[in-house]
Amino acid sequence: MTFQDIFKSSFLENIGSISAFDMALALFLAFGLGMFIFLVYKRTFSGVMYSSSFGVTLVALTMISTVVILAVTSNVVLSLGMVGALSIVRFRTAIKEPLDIAYLFWSIAVGIVLAAGMIPLAVAGSLAVGIVLLVFVNRKPHLNPYIVVLSCTGHESEQKAVAFLKNKVKRCVVKSKTAQKGQVELNLEIRMKEDNTDFVNELADMEGINSAVLVSFNGEYMG
């Protein structure tokens, strides 16, 4: 093997398989669409604690997907090896919000579509998904479920409190009830008619009511 044969290896021959312009354009568009996904995520976040690192992950994931698919589309043999390599990858991080899964798949899909050269589809698809998320996630807060925790002195005050709530809110359902001597505790799920919580103050001032607590509830957490 001569010195010239070393530079004729198949490894070095792949250097020019993708032009510098194509790489720069794909990565630039991936960064731009990744930032758009990040901004939509930041605008629609409704969890307990906002994580900026997850937003940065969305941008990085879009660019990484683009790089991987660019390499796969340039070499058929490499694509087969990439499938085998990625099949052993396992993610152990728990997803706390179901909507986060949609953002992860969105980032990966945009990277794949961009690397495939379907730029109009990547841009139009991202705009459509972003608009849908902004419209349906950012709904009015009074449509969300709330939990009212009541502490009453007896059966009579309990009935008055429940009747008052049913008159003030759109929906009122008893979720749990704890009865002790001289005290009754109720957990009620409500849907408010409007974004006004003054009825909680009126409820707490009623005779026989020791305390009234209003808690936001989405099925996964309270707070």
Buried (B, 14 or more C-beta within 10 A) or exposed (E): EEEEEEEEEEEEEBEEEBEEEBEEEBBEBBBBBBBBBBEBBEEBBBBEEEBEEBBEBBBBBBBBBBBBBBBBBBBEEBBEEBEEEEEEEEEEEEEEBEBBEBBBEBBBBBBBBBBBEEBEBBBEBBEEBBEEBEEEBEEEEBEEBBBBBBBBBEEEBBEBBBEBBBEBBEEBEEEEEEEEEEEBBBBBBBBBEEEEEEBBEEBBEBEBBEEBEBEEBBEEEEE
